[in-house]
Amino acid sequence: AVASSHRHANMPLTEVDLILSTSVAAALFLDFLLVTMVIPILPALLPHDPLRAGILFAAKPLCQMLFNPLFGASGLPHATMLRAGTLLGGACAFAQGLARGYRGLLAARALSGAASAGVMTGGMSLLLSSHAEGVRAQAVARALLGLTLGVSLGPVWGGVVFDASGSAAVPFCLTGAAFVLLAAHQWLALAPPAAADTPPPPPGSSRAAV
C-alpha cells in the first residue's frame, strides 16, 4: 500500500489537469492582483486620509468572510461558483475604476469580497473534486502560485499603469477586461457543472474537464 501510494504521489499532471489548474490559478491571480494594485493608487484617491483608506482595505476581506460560508453551503456546482466569482470580479474591477466618490469605491471594493469567495471556494473545491489523489497537491500548488503572483505583482501593475496613463480608472478597467476574458474561457473550457462535481476518478486517471 505504501509503494502504491508513493507511485500515485509521483503521477504527472495530465493536459486536462493543467487546463483546470491553470484556469483556477488565473482567477486567483486576477483576484489578488485587484486586491493589491490599489496600493500605489490610493494616495491619489484618498490623500492624507488614512482612516478611510484603512476602511477601504478592510471592506473586501470582511465581505469575503461573510460570503465564504454562504458559497460553501449554497449547493452550487463548484464550476458555477468559480465562473460567477470570476465574472463578478470583473464587474467589481470596472466599478472601482469608474466609481465617483468614496462611497462608490467602498461599495465596489466590498463587493469584490463576494467575488473572491466564489473564486476561492469554487476554485479550490473544483480542484479537489476533479483530480485523483496523486495529483491534487500538484494542482493546488499550481493554483496557489497564481495567488502569490497576484499579491506580488499587483502593486507593480497598478503603479506602472497609473503612472503611464495618469488615470486611476485605466488599471482597474484593464484588469476588469482580463477578468471578462477569463470568465469567457471558463465557460467554454471547463466541464459542465454536473460533470465537474462528480466524485474524483480512481488514482491514475483524471476526468476530462474540457
Order of alpha helices (4+ residues) and beta strands (2+ residues): alpha-alpha-alpha-alpha-alpha-alpha-alpha-alpha-alpha
